[in-house]
Amino acid sequence: MSYTIDQMEAVFLPKTVAVVGAPRTFKPGLVFLQALLDPGFKGEIFPVNPSADSILGLKAYPSLASIPADVDLAILLVGVEQIERVMEDCVEKRVKAAIVFTSGFGETGERRGFERERRMVERAREGGVRLVGPNCMGVYSPEAGLGFFPSMPSVVGKLAFVSQSGSLGAFVTMMGTLRGMSFSKVVSIGNECDLSSCDFIDYLSRDDKTAVITAYLEGTRDGRNLMAALREASARKPVIVWKAGSTAAGARAVSSHTGSLAGADAVWDAAFRQAGVIRAGSLEEMIDIATALYYFGRVGGRRMAIISGPGGPAVAASDAAERAGLSLPELEKSTVKELMKFVPASGASFRNPVDLGVAPWGIISLYSDSLRVVEKDESIDVTLLIGGGITPGGQQEYLQYMIDLRKDLRKPCLLISLAGFTGDLEFSRALQSAGYPLFTSPEKAIAAYAKAVSYFEWRESVGS
């Protein structure tokens, strides 16, 4: 790859940041300076604006050259007409890396935009300045206190996201947080005129803080290097890619969005399979797959047991399991015998799926008690539990029983939120903190788990 660790640390873990073009009054650019103050950048911040003495309580400087310290990272918020001059300033200041928020470059499809981008990159490379963007939203790095917007979560996690769409990074961060996940690093790469998706994916694959890599890609300027980076990364840790621009209309949108080449979808699909990449068909599926991998780590085994109170979702889950290549083996006789000791026989079925009937309405502990028994079955690799209380009191009972049980579980367990767990943030967070991933439907949970299993089967097939 074309980067050094020192250059990437200037992007994700800088000690000094200059915000060039920081406005004095409320304008969109001011938000990015506020994002350094909240949750709190851990280094020094230098706003650059020749017309201001101070901005948001910080001393402002008339130029990069006037800053009395070395600058690791420059955030460029100036107009496109000023970029060449500011890039010259970055070179003279020996700035290590710059994030170019400005648009008006190659993504316009116009010759003038391509020329601007070419000249900017040429000067940056001559001066040893690495670029993120242009036409991007920057970096979210909770370890350093860098954020897209103010008040972003400050907890450091193990999920990373690389995005060719700017504001999507903020949405993915919010979605991941609602699923109980925290992030190591998120980067919006825009036109990727210098540092590219290849570089960031390779770097994250070697990053000890990152366990799962997710990415939104529209296209690439260097397919060969991207696939090499993806294959090497997939051999180390899961890589989930949501690839858009698969139709003619989508490809046109890609060209105007980031100036990338979308390419034929069948070619991408084949390349992803060869590289061991987990392909997601939507934003929600990418988050679902990441959730399974975030909570379980390495998974193996396609033998699933389904436990449910409502019968209809259990049937739908059975269909989904077969479509996903999972099996529903019959439970061992000893398991069935143990279940029959405490599950009322009326309306219940002790095959797989295990249908608890209406009994949990009155005996909420049947969910946790049944899960405790079924997960010990030697013919089962993973369990899926559909249920919950139908009253606030029942929900709280269910919550306590499931939290108490979690420490004894040795196999992956997927919880389905038919009763609307995800609408109760406190309830959801308690289950997530205990180590349960929550999904909104059996179909989504099963599809995510099956893709996670397929990934580790690929790892075994290539000996990694």
N, C-alpha and C positions, 0 to 999 in steps of 0.2 A: 504494500500500500504506500501512498505518497505522504504519509504524515509521520510525525514523531510523537512520542508520549508527552513531551514537553509542550508541543503545540496543542494537543488535545486537552491537556490540563489547563492551558490558557483559556480554552473555550468553556470547559465545564467547572474548573476549580481555580479561577483567577484570584489573585490577591489584591489586584487593583483594577478598577473599571472606570473608563472615561465614557460619559454619555455626551456625544457630540451632536449639537443641535437641540439640546434639551430646552423646551420652551419655558418662558417665565410664567405664563398663565395657562389655564386648563385648555389643553389641546390633546389629541390622541397620543402624541409623543410623551406627554407628561406622565401618562399611565405607566410607561416602561421605566421611568425613573422612580415612581412610587413603588413599583414592584421590587426594586432593590431595597427599599426602606422597610417594606412589609412583605414577607416575614422577617427580613433583616439580613442583608448581605454581610458576610463575615469579614470582608476586607475594606479597603478605602474606595470611596466613590468621588469622582471628579466631574461635575457637570461642566460642559464647555458651551458658553454662549457669550459672545463679545458684547452683548447689550445688557447683561445682567451682572449684578454683584453677588447675588445669592439666589438659589432656587430651592424651595422646600427646606429651607434652613441650612442648606449646604453652600459653602463658598463656591462661587462660579469662577471659571477661568476663561480668558478671552480666546485661548487657542490651546491646542495639544502641547505645543512647545513650552507654554508657560506653566504646565503642571510640574510641581517640584518632586516628582517621583517617576520611577519607571511605570509603564502602563502595560499590563498583561493583555487586557481585552478592551477594545473600543466598540461601543454600540453607536452605530451611525444612523441618525434620524434626519439627516439633511435632505434637501431636494435633489433630484437626479442631476440637475445642472451643476451642483456643487461637489458631486462625488469625486471627480478627478482631483480637484484641489485638496479635498480632505484626505484622499488616499495618499497624496504626496506628503501631507502632514504626518500621516501614520507611519510612512516609511522613514521620514526624518526623525520621528520620535522613537523609532525602533519598537513599535507596537507589535506584540507577538501574534495577535489574532483580532479580526474585526467581524462583527455581525452587521450585515448591511440590510436594514429593514426596508430601505427605499425600493420602490418599483419603477418600471419604465425602462427595463432592459430587454433581454432576449424574449421574455414572455409576451412582449407586444407583437412579435412576429414581424416587426419593421426593421429595415436595415440599420437605421439610426440606433435602435435599441441594442441590436447585436454588436454594433461597433463600440457603443459605450461600455458594454459588458466586457468586450475583448480588451479594450484599453485599460479598464480598471484591473482586470485579472493580470494583465501583463506587468503593470507597474507594481502591483502587490507582490507578485512572484519575484520580481527583480529586487524588491526590498525585504523579502523574507516574511511578509505579512500573510497569514492564512485567513481565508475568507469563508464565512458562513452566509449563504444567501446568493444573490440579493432576493428581494421580494419574499421575505420570510418574517417570522415572529420571534426568532431567537431561541433561547435555551431556558429550560427549567431544570435546575440542579439543586435540590433541597440541601444537599451536603454543603454547598457553597452559599446558599441563600439567594440564588438567582431564580427569578420567576417570570412568567409571561405577564401576569397581572398581580395586583396586590392581593394579599391574604391567601396565597396558595399554600397547600399543606407543607409543613416543615419537616415531617417525618421522612426519613430515608428508608426506602424499600429496595426490592430486588427486581422490579419490572422496569424495562426501558422501552422507549418509543421513538422511532425515527419517522418523520412525516414530511411529505412533499406538499402538504396543505398546512397553512399557517395556524389559523385558529383551531383547527382540529386537535392540535396538541393540548390545548386547554380543555376541550370537551372530553378527550380521552382521559385526561388526568382526573376530571370530575367523575366520570363513569367508573374508572378504576377505584377511586376512593369509596364510592357507594358500594362497591363489591368487597370492600375490606382490604384493598391492595394499596401499597405505597410504591413510589417510583424511585429509581436510582438516578436516571437521567432521561430527559426528553429534549429532542432537538427538532426544530422546524428548518428544513434545508432549502426551501424555495427552489430557485433555479439551479442550485448546486454547481455554481460556476467554478468553484475551486475544491474545497472539501465536499465530498460527495457521499451518497448513500453507501457506496462501497467502503469508504473510509470509516464512516460512523458505525456501520454494522461490524466491520472487522475490529474496530476499537472496543465496542461493547462486548464482543465475543471474548475478549481478553480481560475485560473488566471484572475484578473479583466481586464488586458490589452488585453486579447484574446477573440474575439467574435465568430470566426469560426476556427475549427480545421480541418486540412487536414493531410492525412498520406499515405505513400507508404509502404505497408507490403508485404513481400514475404512468411512469415510463422511465427510460434511462437513456443516457448518452453513450454509455459504455457497457453493453450487455455482457461481454465476455468477462470483464473484471467484476461486474456485479454478481454474476453467477458463481465465479470463483470465491468471492467473499461470502456469499450465502452458503455455499457448500462447506467451506472451512468453519464458518460460524455454527452451522447446524451440527457439525461433528462434535462441537463442544457443549452446546446448550440449545434449547428449543428456539426456533425463529418462526414467528407467525406473521404472514404478510397478507394484508388486504390490498389487492391489486384492482384498481379501477381503470376505466377507459377501455373496456372490453368490446364495445360496440363502435360503429362508425360515429355516432353522435357523441359518445364518450371520448373518443380519440380527438375529435375536434375541440371538445371542452378542455382536454389535457393540454393541447397545443397553446391555447390562450391563457391557461392557468399558470403553468410553469415552463412552457416552452420545451417540454420533454417529448420524446417519441414513444407513443403508446405501444405500438407493435401488435402483432396478431395474438389473440388470446390463447389459441391452441399452443403456440410456441412457448408462451409464458408458462402455461400449465405443465407442459412436458419438462421444461427447464426446472420448475419448482420441484417436481417429483424427483428428478435426478439429483437435485441439490439437497433433498431431505427437508425442504421448506414446508411448513404447514400452511396451506392456503385457506384463507377465510373469505367467504362470499359476501360478507357485510361487516359493518362496524360492530354490530352486536355480537356476531359470531366470533370476531377477533377477541372481544372482551370475554366471551364465554370460554373460549379455549385457553386464554391467558389465565382465567380464574382457576380452571382445573389444574393447570400446571403450577400456578403460584402456590396453591394450597397443598398439592400432593407431591410435587417434585417428580421423581421418576415413577411412572406407573407401568404396570404390566398385567396382562390377563384380561381376557374378553368374557369371562363368565360372570354374569350379573344376576343379582337377586333384587327383585322389586317388592317393596312393602308399601301398601297403600290402604288408606281408609276408604276413600271414594273409589268405586270399581271402574268407572269409565276411564279416568286418567291412567289406571294400571293397564288397561287394554291398549290405550294409545302408546304407552311406554313400551309395551311388548312389541308393537309394530315398529316403533322407532329403533329398538334394540336390534331387531332382525335386519332392518334396512342399513344400520350402521355396522353390521358384521359382528355384533355381539351375540352371545348365546345365553339362554335362560335355562340352565340345567335343573333337573328335579332335585329338590333338597334331599339330603340324606334322611333315612328313616329316623335316626336319633334326633335330628333337628325337628322334624314334624312332631315327633312324640313330645318333645319339650315344649313346643308351641301349644300343643293341645292341652297342656296342663293349666294354662292361664288365659288363653284366648277363647271367649265364648263361641261355641260351635255354630250358633244360629247366624246364618248369612256369611260365614267365614269360609275361606278356602286356604288350604295349607300347601298348595302346590306353588309353583313359581310363575306368576306373581303370588305373593301372600296377600290375600284380600281380608282385611280385618273387619269388613262390614261396617255397621253403625256403632259397634261396641266402643270405639274410641271417643264417641261423643260423651259418654258417661265415665269412661275409664281412660283418661288421656295417657296414662303410663304405658298403655299397650304399645304405643309407638316405640318408645325407648326399650321396653322389655323385649319386644319382638326383634328389634335391631340387634340387641345384645346377643340373642340366640343365633340369629341367621348369619351374622358376620363371622361366627366361629365355624361355620360349615366349611369343610375342606374342599367342597366342590365350587366354592364361590370366591371370586377375586375382588368384587366391588359391589356395594349396595347402593340402592336408590330408594329414598324414603319420601313418600308423598303424603303430606298430612299437616296436622297442626290443630290448635284449638279453634273453636268456632265462636268463642266468647273471649273478652279480654282476660277473664280469670283463667280460662282454659289455655290461652296463649302463654300466660305466665307460668302455669304448671308445666306445659310442654317445654318451655324454655329451660326451666330448672332441671327437669329430667334429662334433657339432651346435653346440657352443660355437664351434669354429673357423670353422664355416660362417656363423654368424649375421651377421657384419659384412658379408658379401657379398650377403645377401638384400635384395631391393628391394621385395618384395611380401609381404602378410600370409601367415603360415604358422601353421596350427593344429596342435598336437601332441596326439595321442590317447594316453592313459595306460592301454592295455589291460594292460600288464605290471605295473601297480600303482605307477607313479611317485609318486602322491600319498601312498603309504604310506611312502616314503623321503623325509623332509623335506629332508635335505641334498642329495639328488639333485634333487628338485623345485626347491629354491631356486636351485641352480646354473643350471638351465635358465631359470627365471623371471628371474634376474638378467641372463642373457644376452639376454632380450627375447622369450622364447617363452611364450605363454599355454598352459596345460595344461588339458585337458578329459578327463573320464572316459569319454566315448563319442563316436563320430562324430555320432550324432543330436543330442546336446546342442550340440556345437561348431557344427554346420551351422545349427541353428535360431538360435543366438545370432548368428552372423555374418550370416545372412539378415535378421534383424531390425535389425541395425546398418546394413546396406546400405539397407533400406527407409526407415530414419530419414533418412539423408542424401539419398535420393531425394525425400523429402517436403521437406527443406530447399531443394533445388533448385527444386521445384515452386512454393514460396511465395517464392522469391527471397531467401533468407536464408543 
